[in-house]
Amino acid sequence: MINFNVMRFKGKGFTLIEFLGVMAIISLLVAMVFPAIGASRHGAMRQRARWQLLELKSALESYHTYYGNYPPFLRLHEIATPINGIRGELLEALQGVEGIGAPPMNPHNVRFLEFSPRWFNEKKHLIDALGNEAIYVILRRPDQLTIPIHAFPERLRRFIPDDGLVESIAIYSLGAREDRDVVSWE
């Protein structure tokens, strides 16, 4: 005859209910932590995108300091110049590479900015860290003290004082949603 008492577990342990309770608590904690991680990741990418725009702004200002003017393809009025429309000229002017422009954009071949692969998507368009392709540059006219607020899209005007932006260069990128917009002057 088989003794069934020997086969019964006599050690102390968790019951199924206790185990399910612990799993529920862990699941709730994980559900609370993941949105915070996602938000901090988005904040870090947004900051990286802003640094990219500031890096581009600094390169354009260095070009201006070196040559006494901005690259000729940038408009000196209140219309934003789309970066991807002038990508070839921008690379030629800021990287100091030989281009097809006549006269050359950067005759002394000074390297103002090194565009790493992170600046480009698979279509070879310039992008920021959030993946925005819509990057624009506005130059202040020499006869004005500010870039007027009406020079910017409506959705960016919340970042600009009513009397205009006191900057020589403003660079911004527009995302698919307003929370993905990045500006160089915040």
Secondary structure as GFF3:
##gff-version 3
##sequence-region A 1 186
A	DSSP	alpha_helix	4	7	.	.	.	ID=ss1
A	DSSP	alpha_helix	16	67	.	.	.	ID=ss2
A	DSSP	beta_strand	81	82	.	.	.	ID=ss3
A	DSSP	three_ten_helix	83	85	.	.	.	ID=ss4
A	DSSP	alpha_helix	87	95	.	.	.	ID=ss5
A	DSSP	three_ten_helix	117	119	.	.	.	ID=ss6
A	DSSP	beta_strand	134	139	.	.	.	ID=ss7
A	DSSP	three_ten_helix	149	151	.	.	.	ID=ss8
A	DSSP	three_ten_helix	154	159	.	.	.	ID=ss9
A	DSSP	beta_strand	169	174	.	.	.	ID=ss10
A	DSSP	three_ten_helix	178	180	.	.	.	ID=ss11
A	DSSP	beta_strand	182	183	.	.	.	ID=ss12
###
